[in-house]
Every structure is written in C-alpha cells, then in structure tokens.
Amino acid sequence: MQKLGYPERTVELTRIAGYLHDIGNCVNRVDHAHSGAILAFDILKDMGMPVEERTEIMMAIGNHDEKTGTAVNDISAAIILADKSDVHRDRVANQNLSTFDIHDRVNYAVTNSNLSLDAKERKIRLELTIDTEICPVLDYFEIFMDRTMMSKYAAKYLQIWFELVINGTKLL
C-alpha cells in the first residue's frame, strides 16, 4: 500500500488488518473470516479506534476468504493479495511426505515464492518455483484456482495487474 502511494494511515490500517486477518481461526477454521471480523472489531473498539477505521478493518478481514469474500475496499484487496499468495515449503510443519494431504504436498513442492510489486507499471507478480517431482503444477491449481482468481480481482480493485508465473512460465 505504501509503494502504491496510499496515505500512511491507510498503510497502518492495512498492517493491522494483516496482523489480525486470521484471528478467527482461534474459534474455528470454518467461517474464520467472519468470526475474525467480529473479534477484531471488538478488540479495536476496546482499544479506542474510531468506528470508521474499525469498520474498514472488519470488512477486510471478513472478506479475505475465497469461499465467501471479495475485495470490498482497498485494505481488503491488499489483504487478499498478501494472504492468497502465501504458498511455500515453510508452511508445512509435518515433514513426512508419506502423510501429506494435497495442501501439504503443494506447499512443500513450492521451493521458491516471491510476490513483487512494480508500482510504476502498476503490476503485482507472484512467481513460484514448484518441484514437479513432489507434485504436478495442476495440483497447485486444484487448491489454488479460487485463490488465484480472487487475487486477480483484488489487484483489479486496486487498479493494478496481477501476474502469475510458475516455473518460469507466465500464466496470467
């Protein structure tokens, strides 16, 4: 947000939303975005944040899940882009490949993940290296297609172009 020239307060609100975006997981993974939005709203209210700012953060958190959300404000679009691009080997705590489900296999197969923003060109690029000996690229899309499309639309909301590059091939 800072690189895109947003005001410092918007940048700070985006940081807060990013920090709190998965707080709903402490209640339940299912519908965590909505429960997280409510939790964050109450926490920020108790801290004295103005209602307008709390609402912006709540909307961002409540809309970051690909099953029920979409970009509804600039902060939500930024949270979606950051959250949906978070795929990499370090996310996998279990190191026993024989017990991996598809999520573990895809994340473990990503040996390099880089999200970069070219503010001048108004382009954001997610570049991944996937070890196809661990999983085929198609497995990535089996679980990440909705997330990829959500990222594309979030970037459009911010009037930037979203690119996805996997193993050196530009796909979007």
VENURJO-V223075 format. One record per run of one state. SS is the DSSP state (a for helix, b for strand, c for the rest). FROM is the first residue (numbers start at 1). TO is the last residue. If there is no record, write none. Layout:
# VENURJO-V223075
((SS;FROM;TO) (SS;FROM;TO))
This chain:
# VENURJO-V223075
((c;1;7) (a;8;20) (c;21;22) (a;23;26) (c;27;31) (a;32;46) (c;47;50) (a;51;62) (c;63;73) (a;74;84) (c;85;88) (a;89;91) (c;92;96) (a;97;99) (c;100;101) (a;102;109) (b;110;118) (c;119;122) (b;123;130) (c;131;136) (a;137;157) (c;158;160) (b;161;166) (c;167;168) (b;169;170) (c;171;172))
